[in-house]
Amino acid sequence: MKVGRECEFLIHLPPYDIFIQYASNVNRRGFCHFPIDNLLLIRYFVNHYMIILSMRNTMRNVFYSSGFLVLYFFCLGIGHPLCQESVAPTFVEYLAVWGEKGDGPGQFQSPQGISVDPAGFLYIADTGNQRIQKLDAMGRFVGEIGGFGWEKEQFDHPVALCASNGLDVFVADYYNQRIERYDKDLHYLASFTSSEEWPEHHRFGFPLDVALSLQGELFCLDGENRRVLKLDVLGNPQSSFGDFDAGEGRLIDPQRLIVSNKEKVYISDEKDRRIVVFDIHGNYLQQVGDGVLERPAGMTFIDPNILLVVDRGPGTIVVFTDSGALTGHIRTESENIPLQVQPYDVAAWRDRLYVLDNKNHRIVVFRWVYRQGWAPR
């Protein structure tokens, strides 16, 4: 169906769900997914175009304003091409669970951050135990560093970490207001702290997360000033972005950040219920998940084209393309997962997905089985 623009409609029954994919001629996409009760009227704006959906019992009316096209169709199981059933894609298979509550090796106390290096070693911010633990790809304990304090090799509420380059482990040491740098074997290297000699807009306090670009630039999510600070490899500030003068990219309640292989910086914003995307120079690019996410938190890329976002509201992991198109949800209460999982952070390596379950003090391991290009039939 083409009227100046292209629309695709998929109606699921039951339950009453409508999934709309809207694409303009310049390949900019907007997605929304609505649970439908017996009466619903939604105005959905994509640029300056509008789609209005309404439903009374079994009738759906779709008004597409670009071409003044009005379609009326009935979902009574009669096989209309615009009304068809679909089976949602399977994204993961459950494999294992690692850890339990405690302070011994391989045990956790309210962990908040997880990262994996290119060799498959996992690093966990074991926040309640004030330490960093290292596990191998099979979940076996390798080593740890930490203990409460403000000296080197000590932490006061480590909340996140980044081990993506395979050489270093950067830790966001929240209440010590610093970033700690270790090598891959957890030997101390350096501490990065803000200096009063720096310009005000280059200072940071209470780091929430850290991430590395492919060029080795360090990005710090500043919880105090609600912005991102870009540092060089020696910890010297280069720029900041996302604060009050960022326009559409202003951060309200940032939680986590990652840097993609395509040199984009993704920041989850809980109060704004969206992912804010910048380039590595701090230029605002787009938002992802607005109208879909409730409490976005940890993120990862399972491959360069698929972004996974933990949504702590419903306790799901939302799947997007790297351009922001909604693909689906990993629902942790589904029948193929034999335990209740409450995701907090997430990391990926090859076909493995590691979900950090903060409330249950453990890591839940899945195998990624989804293949890009799935389409409803």
C-alpha positions in Angstrom: 0.0 0.0 0.0 1.7 3.2 -1.1 0.3 6.7 -0.9 3.3 9.0 -1.1 4.7 7.1 1.9 4.9 3.5 2.8 3.0 2.0 5.7 2.9 -1.6 6.9 0.2 -2.8 9.4 0.2 -6.0 11.4 -2.8 -6.8 13.6 -2.5 -9.6 16.2 -5.6 -11.3 17.7 -5.8 -12.1 20.6 -4.7 -10.2 22.5 -5.6 -6.9 20.9 -2.2 -5.5 19.8 -1.3 -3.2 16.9 2.2 -2.9 15.6 2.8 -0.1 13.1 5.9 0.4 11.0 6.1 3.7 9.3 8.8 4.5 6.8 9.3 7.6 4.8 10.9 7.8 1.4 14.2 8.9 3.0 14.2 5.7 5.1 13.6 7.4 8.4 11.5 5.1 10.5 9.1 5.4 13.4 7.7 2.5 15.4 5.0 2.1 18.0 3.5 -0.9 19.7 0.1 -0.5 21.5 -1.9 -2.8 23.7 -5.5 -2.3 22.5 -8.6 -2.5 24.7 -12.2 -2.2 23.3 -11.9 1.5 22.6 -8.7 3.4 21.8 -7.9 6.5 20.0 -4.2 7.3 19.4 -2.6 10.0 17.5 0.9 9.1 16.4 3.0 11.7 14.8 5.9 10.8 12.5 7.5 14.0 11.4 4.5 16.1 10.3 2.4 13.1 9.3 -0.2 11.6 11.5 -1.7 8.1 11.8 -4.9 7.8 13.9 -5.9 4.4 15.1 -9.3 3.6 16.6 -11.1 0.4 17.5 -14.6 -0.4 18.4 -15.0 -4.1 19.2 -13.7 -5.8 16.1 -13.4 -2.8 13.8 -10.1 -1.0 13.2 -10.1 2.3 11.4 -6.8 3.6 10.0 -6.6 7.2 8.7 -3.4 8.0 6.8 -3.4 11.7 6.5 -0.6 12.0 3.9 -2.8 10.8 1.1 -6.2 11.3 2.7 -6.6 7.5 2.6 -9.1 5.9 4.9 -9.2 2.1 5.3 -11.9 0.2 7.2 -11.3 -3.4 7.8 -12.6 -6.1 10.1 -10.5 -8.6 12.1 -12.9 -11.6 12.1 -10.4 -14.2 10.9 -11.4 -13.8 7.3 -7.8 -13.6 6.0 -7.7 -10.0 4.9 -4.1 -9.2 3.7 -4.0 -6.3 6.2 -5.2 -8.5 9.0 -3.1 -11.5 9.7 -1.7 -13.4 12.7 2.0 -13.5 13.5 4.2 -15.5 15.9 6.7 -13.2 17.6 10.3 -14.1 17.0 12.4 -16.1 19.5 15.4 -14.1 20.5 17.1 -16.2 23.2 17.4 -19.7 24.7 18.1 -20.0 28.4 21.4 -21.7 29.3 22.5 -21.2 32.9 22.5 -19.1 36.0 25.7 -18.1 37.8 26.1 -16.8 41.3 24.0 -16.3 44.4 23.9 -13.9 47.3 27.1 -13.8 49.4 30.6 -12.4 49.6 32.6 -15.5 48.5 34.2 -16.0 45.1 31.5 -16.1 42.4 28.9 -14.7 44.8 27.3 -11.3 44.6 25.6 -8.6 46.6 23.4 -6.3 44.6 25.7 -6.2 41.5 25.0 -3.2 39.2 27.4 -3.5 36.3 28.7 -6.1 33.9 31.2 -5.9 31.0 32.8 -8.5 28.8 36.2 -8.3 27.0 37.0 -9.6 23.5 38.3 -12.9 25.0 35.1 -13.6 26.8 36.1 -12.8 30.3 33.4 -11.1 32.4 33.9 -8.3 34.8 31.2 -7.6 37.4 30.7 -4.5 39.5 29.8 -6.4 42.7 28.4 -3.2 44.3 27.2 -4.5 47.6 30.6 -6.2 48.3 32.6 -3.1 47.1 34.6 -5.1 44.6 35.2 -6.1 41.0 35.1 -9.8 40.1 36.4 -11.5 37.0 34.9 -14.7 35.6 35.8 -16.7 32.6 33.4 -17.5 29.8 32.2 -20.6 31.7 31.4 -18.6 34.8 34.4 -19.8 36.8 35.9 -17.4 39.2 39.3 -15.9 38.1 40.0 -13.0 40.5 38.8 -10.0 42.3 39.9 -6.6 43.5 38.4 -4.2 46.0 37.1 -3.7 49.5 35.5 -0.5 51.0 37.7 2.6 51.0 39.1 5.5 49.1 42.6 4.3 48.5 43.7 2.6 45.3 42.3 -1.0 44.9 39.3 0.1 47.1 35.9 1.3 46.2 32.9 3.1 47.6 29.9 2.0 45.5 31.3 0.8 42.2 28.4 1.0 39.8 29.6 0.2 36.3 32.7 -0.7 34.3 34.0 -1.1 30.8 36.5 -3.8 29.6 35.7 -3.6 25.9 39.3 -3.0 24.6 40.7 -6.2 26.1 43.5 -4.4 27.8 42.0 -2.2 30.5 39.1 -2.2 32.9 37.7 1.2 33.8 35.5 1.4 36.9 33.0 4.1 37.8 33.7 4.5 41.5 30.6 6.5 42.4 30.9 7.9 45.9 34.7 8.3 45.5 33.9 10.5 42.5 36.6 8.9 40.3 37.2 6.5 37.5 39.7 3.7 38.4 41.8 2.1 35.7 43.1 -1.5 36.0 44.7 -3.9 33.5 42.8 -7.0 32.4 44.3 -8.9 35.3 43.0 -6.3 37.7 46.3 -4.7 38.5 45.9 -1.0 39.4 47.1 1.5 36.8 45.6 4.9 37.5 42.8 7.1 39.0 41.0 9.8 37.0 39.4 12.5 39.1 38.0 15.9 38.2 40.2 18.9 38.9 39.2 22.4 40.0 41.7 23.7 37.4 39.5 22.3 34.6 36.8 24.5 33.1 33.5 24.1 34.9 31.9 22.4 31.9 34.7 19.8 31.8 34.4 18.6 35.4 32.6 15.5 36.6 31.2 14.2 39.9 29.6 10.9 40.8 30.3 8.9 37.7 27.4 6.6 36.7 29.1 4.7 33.8 32.2 4.6 31.6 32.7 3.5 27.9 35.4 3.4 25.4 35.4 4.3 21.7 37.4 2.3 19.2 40.0 5.1 19.2 40.5 4.8 22.9 38.6 7.9 24.0 36.9 7.5 27.4 33.4 8.6 27.9 32.2 9.2 31.5 28.5 9.6 32.4 28.4 12.4 35.0 25.6 11.7 37.4 26.1 15.0 39.3 25.9 17.3 36.2 23.8 15.0 34.1 26.0 15.1 31.1 28.7 13.1 29.3 32.4 14.0 29.6 34.8 12.9 26.9 38.4 12.2 28.1 41.6 11.3 26.3 43.6 8.1 27.2 45.4 10.0 30.0 42.2 11.2 31.6 42.4 14.8 30.4 39.0 16.3 29.5 38.2 17.0 25.8 34.6 18.0 25.7 31.2 17.6 27.4 27.7 17.2 26.0 24.1 16.4 27.0 23.6 19.1 29.6 21.2 22.0 29.8 22.2 23.6 26.5 22.0 20.3 24.4 18.5 21.1 23.1 16.7 17.8 22.1 19.7 15.9 23.5 19.4 17.3 27.0 19.7 14.5 29.6 17.2 14.5 32.5 18.0 11.3 34.4 20.8 9.5 32.7 21.5 5.9 33.8 24.0 4.2 31.5 26.0 4.8 28.3 27.7 2.7 25.6 29.6 3.5 22.5 28.9 1.6 19.4 31.4 0.4 16.7 29.8 2.9 14.4 31.0 5.8 16.7 27.7 6.6 18.3 27.1 7.3 22.0 23.9 5.9 23.4 22.7 7.1 26.8 19.7 5.7 28.6 17.5 8.3 30.3 15.0 6.9 32.9 12.8 9.9 33.5 12.7 10.8 29.8 12.0 7.1 29.0 14.2 7.1 26.0 17.7 6.4 24.6 19.5 9.6 23.5 22.1 9.2 20.7 25.0 11.4 19.9 28.0 11.0 17.7 31.4 10.8 19.4 31.9 14.5 19.0 28.8 15.3 21.0 26.4 16.2 18.2 22.8 15.1 18.9 21.6 12.5 16.4 18.3 11.0 17.4 16.3 9.4 20.2 15.4 5.7 20.5 12.5 4.0 22.3 10.4 7.1 23.1 6.8 5.8 23.8 8.1 2.2 24.1 10.5 2.3 27.1 9.5 2.8 30.7 12.7 2.7 32.8 15.6 2.2 30.4 18.9 1.2 32.0 21.8 -1.1 30.8 22.5 -1.5 27.1 24.6 -3.6 24.8 25.0 -4.5 21.1 24.6 -8.2 20.4 26.0 -7.4 16.9 26.7 -4.1 15.3 23.1 -3.8 14.0 21.1 -4.9 17.1 20.8 -2.8 20.3 19.5 -4.4 23.5 18.1 -2.2 26.2 17.1 -3.3 29.7 13.8 -1.9 30.7 13.5 -2.1 34.4 9.8 -1.1 34.4 8.3 -4.3 33.0 11.5 -6.3 33.6 12.2 -6.9 29.9 15.0 -6.5 27.4 13.9 -4.4 24.4 15.4 -5.2 21.0 16.0 -2.4 18.5 18.0 -2.0 15.3 21.0 0.3 15.6 18.9 3.0 13.8 16.3 2.8 16.5 13.6 0.6 14.9 11.7 -1.6 17.4 12.2 -5.3 16.7 10.6 -6.9 19.8 10.9 -7.8 23.5 12.8 -10.5 25.4 10.3 -11.2 28.2 12.0 -12.8 31.1 8.9 -14.4 32.4 8.3 -16.4 29.3 7.8 -20.2 29.4 11.2 -21.1 28.0 13.0 -19.4 31.0 12.6 -21.5 34.1 13.2 -18.7 36.6 12.2 -15.2 37.4 14.7 -12.7 36.1 14.8 -9.0 36.9 17.3 -7.4 34.5 19.5 -4.6 35.6 22.4 -4.6 33.1 23.4 -6.7 30.1 26.5 -7.7 28.2 27.1 -9.8 25.1 29.9 -11.9 23.6 29.6 -13.9 20.4 26.2 -15.6 20.7 26.1 -15.3 24.5 23.9 -12.8 26.4 24.7 -12.2 30.0 21.9 -10.6 32.0 22.7 -9.1 35.4 19.9 -9.8 37.9 20.5 -7.3 40.6 17.7 -8.2 43.0 18.5 -11.9 42.8 22.3 -11.4 43.0 23.2 -13.5 39.9 24.0 -13.6 36.2 21.6 -15.3 33.9 23.1 -16.7 30.6 21.3 -17.0 27.3 22.1 -18.0 23.8 21.2 -15.6 21.1 19.2 -17.4 18.4 17.5 -14.5 16.6 18.5 -13.8 13.0 18.1 -10.4 11.5 15.6 -10.1 8.7 12.8 -11.9 10.5 9.5 -10.6 9.3 5.9 -11.5 10.3 4.1 -14.0 8.1 
